[in-house]
Amino acid sequence: MAIIKLSRLLQLAAEILAYAYSALIAGYLILRLIFWDRLWPVALAGTLVPWIFFPIFLLPILAFFIIKKRWFAIVSSVACLWLLGWLHLTYFSPQPSPMSGEPSIKVLSLNCGWYKTSSENLAELIQQEQPDIILLQEIVLKHTQRAFVWLKASYPYQFGQPPSAILSKYPIQSSEIIHLAGHREVQHRSVIQINRQDVVVYNISITSPWIRPHKVLPFLTVPAYEYAERSAEIKDLVGRLQQETLPVIAAGDFNMTDQSQDYHNLSAVMRDAFRTAGVGFGFNWPNGFNLTLLRDNFKGEFKFTLVRIDYIWYSRHWGSRSAKVLPATGSEHLPMGAELILSK
């Protein structure tokens, strides 16, 4: 009798969990279709995609062996097939450029995480990958005094100072510091001459969204996901990119995932090198994130990357031969690399 009661309790718990999760996923998809990032809970949930979808694969198992509802087993199996198809088309079907010719260049982008990337690690990565153009964010003075000096022979053209810089094997014709949407983050716009072709290169560091207290009533404060500054900067960047007539590369720390509306808006004018020619999710953050919980009672390092927030974008003038996530340097961000080819 006790075993029968336990079995029924297990079945009831499985049903509640499965139905509640299914309702939440259905609600998210409906709200995303209607509102997308105009609702911050939808925007926050979007940063967790595809993680929030993975439990869908467990639903048919629960349906067949515990819940034992035929209709739910069929519906959940169809959902699994849909998820497999979406994951394959979105993340595991690279379409590298078939173009051949020159110039072909390698681009590397890295958020150094301030002091977390040593000059030795930075120089070692660059010497190993041998990129043609390097875009760095969150650098410190020691990087310019050490790594930049060591690399001067290979990268004679250098622009910028903390917190960001561009290193290039090709001549930098002009450079300017910009502040997208007038915000504090520093970005660069440079014109680099590659085999007699002028190319515009944007070095990007976008304001990070975060969960902050938000007062909804005089007596009630709730946490809310705030990303308005990021959206304003992306909108400003899109406007600038639309006015460019030369081939463009824009790379750096965009602090958004590929499921955000900001990503969608940027992808309307530029192409994501990793989405085009990379394989997999390309997660690159938060590698080595220092985690402190419960008033210092727990301290640890979070090394499991969850999202991709760093990108290498290119205009229609280019094609992407390859793109990949590069080895760690000590920063919370893993570097991104891509090989681009300029169409004739």
Buried (B, 14 or more C-beta within 10 A) or exposed (E): EEEEEEEEEEBEEBBEBBBEBBEEBEEBEEBBEEBBBEBBEBBBBBBBBBEBBEBBEBBBBBBBEBBEBEEBBEBBBEBBEEBEEEBEEBBEEBEBBEBEEEBBBBBBBBBBBBEBBBBEBBBBBBEEBEBBBBBBBBBBEBBBEBBBEBBEEEBEBBBBBBBBBBBBBBEBEEBEEBEBBEBEBBBBBBBBBBEEEBBBBBBBBBBBBEEEEEEEEEEEEEEBBBBEBBBBBBBBBBEBBEEBEEBBBBBBBBBBBBBBBBBBBBBEBBBBBBBBBBEEBBBBBBBBBEEEEEEEEEEEEEEEBBBBBBBBBBBEBBBBBBBBBBEBBBBBBBBBBBBBBBEE
